[in-house]
Amino acid sequence: MLIAMPSAPIAAKVDWRIDQPGQANRGEWTGKRRVTLLSAAPRWFAKVTLPPIIGEAQVLDWRAFVVDCDGIANSFRVIACEREQIAGAINVRVRGAGQGGHSLATSGWGAAGLKLKRGQFITLGEQLLMLNAPVVADANGQATLSIKPYIRVVPTDGAAIEVNRPYAVMAMSDPKNGWDVGIGQNYGVAFDCEEAF
């Protein structure tokens, strides 16, 4: 079940990591290395750390959220950027069915020009994906995206793409989660989570 993270206070820090499984073999005679990637198996990981929360009344929503996660069972959205990535009213969608891999034809970008930069994110079908090249729309508001990691769930034609505030669908990495409290009702909340779309 997808549950909502409390809106305040916002995280003081989010540490992002991506795990791209692979296998490396090295030749005995030549010493050359060959790597095979499991392209459909990468996952995002994050450690979310809240600022100190003073007062029990201020921490109640976060305490309830931690318990509502039911250990590793329920998922939630973690925003992947610090502010809106793009201005203006746009409605970006998948252009054409059956797309997968590291490339995605899209429409709905509005006027021609640079829209997003390499290293920014999109969310497609609850998958967090990073742009591997700048997004430049043509005169028809269309652009082909170069993305990583691999598209793991093939989208339908016309599926919406979140480009303004992309997010990852995550779940707790450990079934044991909680909070710390010190003198003066000084609360600390931090948790590790992993992609779970």
C-alpha positions as CSV (number, residue, x, y, z in Angstrom):
1,M,0.0,0.0,0.0
2,L,1.2,3.5,-0.8
3,I,1.2,5.9,2.2
4,A,1.9,9.6,2.4
5,M,5.0,11.0,4.1
6,P,4.4,13.9,6.4
7,S,4.9,17.3,4.8
8,A,6.7,18.9,7.7
9,P,9.4,19.2,8.8
10,I,11.1,18.4,5.5
11,A,14.2,16.2,5.5
12,A,17.4,17.9,6.5
13,K,19.3,15.5,4.3
14,V,18.7,12.7,1.8
15,D,21.6,10.5,0.9
16,W,20.9,8.8,-2.5
17,R,22.7,5.7,-3.8
18,I,22.0,3.5,-6.8
19,D,22.9,-0.2,-6.9
20,Q,23.6,-1.5,-10.4
21,P,24.3,-5.3,-10.0
22,G,26.9,-6.8,-12.3
23,Q,29.5,-9.5,-12.4
24,A,33.1,-8.9,-13.2
25,N,35.5,-11.6,-14.6
26,R,39.2,-11.2,-15.1
27,G,41.2,-13.4,-17.5
28,E,44.0,-15.3,-15.8
29,W,46.4,-14.9,-18.8
30,T,45.6,-11.4,-20.0
31,G,44.4,-9.8,-16.8
32,K,41.6,-8.2,-18.9
33,R,38.4,-7.5,-17.1
34,R,34.9,-8.2,-18.5
35,V,31.8,-6.9,-16.8
36,T,28.2,-8.1,-17.4
37,L,25.5,-5.8,-16.1
38,L,22.1,-7.0,-14.9
39,S,20.4,-4.0,-16.7
40,A,16.9,-4.7,-15.4
41,A,18.0,-5.1,-11.8
42,P,19.2,-1.6,-10.5
43,R,17.6,-0.1,-7.5
44,W,17.7,3.3,-5.8
45,F,18.5,3.5,-2.1
46,A,18.1,6.5,0.2
47,K,18.8,7.5,3.8
48,V,16.3,10.2,4.9
49,T,17.4,12.3,7.9
50,L,15.0,14.8,9.5
51,P,16.2,17.9,11.3
52,P,15.9,17.8,15.1
53,I,12.3,18.0,16.1
54,I,11.6,19.8,19.4
55,G,8.4,18.9,21.2
56,E,6.2,15.8,21.1
57,A,3.4,17.6,19.3
58,Q,5.7,18.3,16.4
59,V,6.8,14.7,15.9
60,L,3.5,12.9,16.1
61,D,2.9,12.7,12.3
62,W,6.4,11.3,11.8
63,R,6.0,8.7,14.6
64,A,2.7,7.6,13.0
65,F,4.3,7.4,9.6
66,V,7.1,5.2,10.8
67,V,4.6,2.8,12.4
68,D,2.2,3.0,9.4
69,C,5.0,1.7,7.1
70,D,4.4,-1.7,8.8
71,G,8.2,-2.5,8.6
72,I,9.0,-3.2,5.0
73,A,5.4,-3.7,3.8
74,N,4.1,-0.3,2.7
75,S,5.7,2.1,0.3
76,F,5.9,5.9,0.1
77,R,7.2,8.6,-2.3
78,V,10.6,10.4,-1.7
79,I,11.0,13.5,-3.8
80,A,14.3,13.3,-5.7
81,C,15.0,17.0,-6.3
82,E,15.2,20.0,-4.0
83,R,12.9,22.3,-6.0
84,E,10.7,22.3,-9.1
85,Q,12.8,21.3,-12.1
86,I,10.9,23.1,-14.8
87,A,8.6,26.1,-15.0
88,G,5.4,26.5,-17.0
89,A,2.4,24.4,-17.7
90,I,3.5,21.3,-19.6
91,N,1.9,17.9,-19.9
92,V,4.7,15.4,-20.8
93,R,3.6,12.0,-22.0
94,V,5.0,8.8,-23.5
95,R,4.8,9.0,-27.3
96,G,4.4,5.4,-28.6
97,A,3.7,2.1,-27.0
98,G,6.2,-0.7,-26.3
99,Q,9.2,1.4,-25.4
100,G,11.9,0.2,-23.1
101,G,15.7,0.3,-22.6
102,H,17.5,3.6,-22.2
103,S,15.5,5.8,-24.7
104,L,12.0,7.2,-24.5
105,A,10.1,9.2,-27.1
106,T,7.9,11.8,-25.5
107,S,5.6,14.7,-26.3
108,G,4.0,17.6,-24.5
109,W,7.1,19.7,-23.7
110,G,5.6,22.9,-25.1
111,A,7.8,25.4,-27.1
112,A,11.0,24.2,-28.7
113,G,14.3,24.4,-26.7
114,L,16.2,23.1,-23.7
115,K,13.8,21.7,-21.1
116,L,15.9,19.6,-18.6
117,K,19.6,19.0,-18.2
118,R,21.7,15.8,-17.9
119,G,21.6,14.6,-14.3
120,Q,18.0,15.7,-13.6
121,F,15.3,13.2,-13.0
122,I,11.9,12.0,-14.3
123,T,9.4,9.6,-12.9
124,L,7.8,7.2,-15.3
125,G,5.3,4.6,-14.1
126,E,6.6,5.0,-10.5
127,Q,10.2,4.4,-11.7
128,L,12.8,7.1,-10.9
129,L,15.0,7.6,-13.9
130,M,17.9,10.0,-14.4
131,L,18.5,11.9,-17.7
132,N,21.7,10.9,-19.4
133,A,21.6,13.8,-21.9
134,P,19.9,17.2,-22.1
135,V,16.2,17.2,-23.1
136,V,15.7,19.5,-26.1
137,A,12.2,19.7,-27.5
138,D,11.5,20.3,-31.2
139,A,9.0,22.7,-32.7
140,N,6.2,20.1,-32.0
141,G,7.1,19.8,-28.3
142,Q,8.5,16.4,-28.8
143,A,11.8,15.0,-27.4
144,T,13.5,11.7,-27.1
145,L,15.0,11.1,-23.7
146,S,18.2,9.3,-22.9
147,I,17.8,7.8,-19.4
148,K,19.4,5.5,-16.8
149,P,18.7,3.1,-15.3
150,Y,16.9,0.8,-17.7
151,I,13.1,1.2,-18.0
152,R,12.0,-1.8,-16.0
153,V,8.2,-1.5,-16.6
154,V,7.3,-0.7,-20.2
155,P,4.9,2.2,-20.3
156,T,1.7,2.5,-22.3
157,D,1.3,5.1,-25.1
158,G,0.2,8.4,-23.5
159,A,1.4,7.5,-20.0
160,A,2.1,10.6,-17.9
161,I,5.7,11.5,-17.0
162,E,6.5,13.5,-13.9
163,V,9.1,16.1,-14.8
164,N,8.4,18.8,-12.3
165,R,9.0,17.1,-8.9
166,P,10.1,13.5,-9.7
167,Y,10.1,11.0,-7.0
168,A,11.1,7.4,-6.2
169,V,8.6,5.0,-4.7
170,M,10.4,3.6,-1.7
171,A,9.9,1.2,1.3
172,M,11.9,0.8,4.5
173,S,15.0,-1.3,4.1
174,D,14.7,-2.8,7.6
175,P,11.6,-4.0,9.4
176,K,12.9,-2.3,12.6
177,N,12.3,1.4,12.4
178,G,11.7,4.2,15.0
179,W,12.9,7.4,16.4
180,D,15.2,8.8,19.1
181,V,14.2,11.2,21.9
182,G,16.4,13.1,24.3
183,I,16.1,15.6,27.1
184,G,13.7,18.4,26.4
185,Q,11.6,16.3,24.0
186,N,14.4,16.6,21.3
187,Y,13.4,14.0,18.7
188,G,15.5,12.5,15.9
189,V,14.0,10.6,13.0
190,A,16.1,8.9,10.3
191,F,15.5,5.8,8.1
192,D,17.0,3.8,5.3
193,C,14.7,3.0,2.4
194,E,15.0,1.3,-1.1
195,E,13.1,1.4,-4.3
196,A,9.9,-0.5,-4.2
197,F,7.6,0.5,-7.1
